[in-house]
């Protein structure tokens, strides 16, 4: 299927690692032009950008912590300066920071700052361009928004709010034909996931095997590329009548009958 994404311009937050890296790679393969907005300075981001550029993709990097509103604006400004338009925003940057009920009000607020506000801010600043291009928005949420996890109130609240915003923006942006959808990963091995396993469990290897065994389809984790393929589809004209939807890309982990595993 030709997704018709050639030369389209997308902002991908957290686009140089994990799921975001997968999204950048898939969009690059489709011929899109990218702005990767990330705080991950140095080789991880530079090497990815160099690799994609060597394959002919136009890639700009907007460095900075997106908790800073001005960094959100700078990422959008960069896209407009270099490419002149924006066809889509992929809100993906986030951290499961374990700010649970005992962590206290400051930790809860910080967690929401690191996980939620930039989803709104990037879309706010991109909106005039998205209206012109009839662009699309994809919010990367999490299964945690609907299943809970325990010990991570700030992250869960942010991920739930991202789903609420997906429906809210889908409604608000109907007159402009701007489509807004969410993708809900469950278990994807990324630097964030590796850190969570390694710092939370005494035997991370056995915990990883235990989790994989509970994933109904093929007893394996979802790859970043499998998440990215859905994101690319949702950004493309091929999903031209799909809006306000929550897509669980998780091998049936969230919704299928527990007795299957
Ligand atoms: P990851 O491996 O840590 O990659 C996330 C990237 O986003 C990193 O480059 C990170 O930078 C960057 N980032 C985070 N907060 C940022 C901020 N405030 N400003 C700028 N950059 C920021 O994470 P991932 O596992 O790919 O997760 C990506 C998204 O998927 C997140 O929204 C997460 O909630 C969601 N998700 C993941 C899973 C999973 O199984 N992995 C499951 C459900 C949902 P640093 O390296 O500096 O932190």
Boltz pocket constraint, residues with backbone or C-beta under 6 A from the ligand:
constraints:
  - pocket:
      binder: B
      contacts: [[A, 13], [A, 14], [A, 15], [A, 16], [A, 17], [A, 18], [A, 19], [A, 20], [A, 37], [A, 38], [A, 39], [A, 40], [A, 64], [A, 65], [A, 66], [A, 67], [A, 91], [A, 92], [A, 93], [A, 94], [A, 95], [A, 96], [A, 113], [A, 114], [A, 115], [A, 118], [A, 140], [A, 141], [A, 142], [A, 143], [A, 144], [A, 184], [A, 185], [A, 186], [A, 187], [A, 188], [A, 189], [A, 190], [A, 191], [A, 192], [A, 193]]
      max_distance: 6.0
